[in-house]
Amino acid sequence: MDSNISASKQDRRFRRQPAHAVSFQPRSVGWNQTSRLAAVDAERITGMGRAMNVITDWLQQHAGKVILLVIVMAIAMIATKVVVRVTNEVLGRASIPNASIFANILRVIIWAAAITIVLQPVFGVNPTTILAALGVGGVAISLGMQDTIANIISGFGLMLGKVIQPGDLVRIQGTTGVVKDITWRQTVILERGGNQMVIPNSVLNTSSLEKLTQASEGYVPVPFTVAAGSDLKEVERRALDVVNKATEGMRLENAPTLVKFTGFTPYGITAEVQVYARFDVFPSTAADAAARALAGADFIEQHAGAGAIAAE
């Protein structure tokens, strides 16, 4: 019986052996994968090392060029900030509109000079070759952009000469409005009705331009007739009172309403109320409000209009 027990133990031991043998195989596969990953990492490290060596060698060979490039670019950046700041301050004190245009031009000039300086010593490019190519190309471009160049030059003349500035009330070729903006190529004018007129600067430079005051442009006369023998001072006071109330918010604050007596007719004394409308109010709107206010006044000669119509 003891022999049977020992035999069964041996059988169990032998049966376990294949299981132990199989369990070792995944470990060998895992080690292979680890070694492959390690090899890949080693190749990457080697590649990075080679790249660093190449970069280091290039820097050693071109150290002078790199230093020159960095110095020139740094000087250009500092010079740009200083020149732009000074330009904005000077032109701002002179009340020249769109001073940023001139600052941008100076910025382009500084960077163009910096690039020209480093072309030959750093990149080995002869700047005269590029300048010659630009000269030939510039002639071709200028021939095709004559109008644009004329507008730009005219715009500079308008801004430097302060011919017009944003906020001015002008009349150009039948267009009346407030100057809203002056750009390199064109001037934007805002009309009373809200429309925007875009006028090329070359047109402004060659056409007659009339600068207006708001009072002269918003002048609104409203004629009426008073009975002969009326107290004209009382008529003036009452006419101003009713018209000012009717046109409240439509009139210019710095241009008071006036009453002018202009002549005599068989029906009485002719007069007119002079109202100065704001730019954002149509003159016809202010005239309508003033006429409606005067129509109900008892000092108005009501038969004057009928007589005038009959006379016609």
Long-range contacts (C-beta under 8 A, 24 or more apart in sequence): 65-121, 65-122, 68-118, 68-121, 68-122, 69-118, 69-122, 72-114, 72-117, 72-118, 73-114, 75-114, 76-110, 76-111, 76-113, 76-114, 79-110, 80-106, 80-107, 80-110, 80-111, 83-107, 83-110, 95-162, 95-165, 96-159, 96-160, 96-162, 97-159, 97-165, 97-166, 97-182, 98-159, 98-181, 98-182, 98-183, 101-159, 101-183, 101-184, 147-200, 147-202, 148-185, 150-201, 150-202, 151-184, 151-185, 151-186, 151-200, 151-201, 151-202, 152-184, 152-185, 152-201, 154-200, 154-201, 154-202, 154-204, 154-205, 155-182, 155-183, 155-184, 155-185, 155-186, 155-187, 155-201, 157-205, 158-182, 158-187, 158-201, 158-204, 158-205, 163-204, 163-209, 164-204, 164-209, 164-211, 168-211, 169-211, 169-212, 169-213, 169-214, 169-217, 169-279, 170-209, 170-210, 170-211, 170-212, 171-209, 171-210, 171-212, 171-217, 172-199, 172-203, 172-204, 172-207, 172-208, 172-209, 172-210, 173-203, 173-207, 175-199, 176-212, 176-217, 178-279, 192-279, 192-280, 192-282, 193-282, 214-252, 214-255, 214-276, 214-278, 214-279, 215-252, 215-254, 215-255, 215-276, 217-279, 218-252, 218-255, 218-276, 218-277, 218-278, 218-279, 218-281, 218-283, 218-286, 219-274, 219-276, 219-283, 220-274, 220-275, 220-276, 220-277, 220-283, 220-286, 220-287, 220-290, 221-272, 221-273, 221-274, 222-272, 222-273, 222-274, 222-275, 222-287, 222-290, 222-291, 222-294, 223-262, 223-270, 223-271, 223-272, 224-270, 224-271, 224-272, 224-273, 224-294, 224-300, 225-265, 225-267, 225-268, 225-269, 225-270, 225-271, 225-300, 225-301, 225-304, 225-305, 226-268, 226-269, 226-271, 226-299, 226-300, 226-301, 227-268, 227-269, 227-299, 227-301, 228-264, 228-268, 228-269, 230-268, 230-269, 230-299, 232-261, 232-269, 234-299, 235-259, 235-271, 235-299, 238-297, 238-299, 239-271, 239-273, 239-294, 239-297, 239-299, 240-273, 242-293, 242-294, 242-297, 243-273, 243-275, 243-290, 243-293, 243-294, 245-293, 246-289, 246-290, 246-292, 246-293, 247-275, 247-277, 247-286, 247-289, 247-290, 247-293, 250-275, 250-277, 250-278, 250-281, 250-285, 250-286, 250-289, 251-275, 251-276, 251-277, 251-278, 251-286, 252-276, 252-277, 252-278, 265-304, 266-307, 267-301, 267-303, 267-304, 267-307, 267-308, 268-301, 268-304
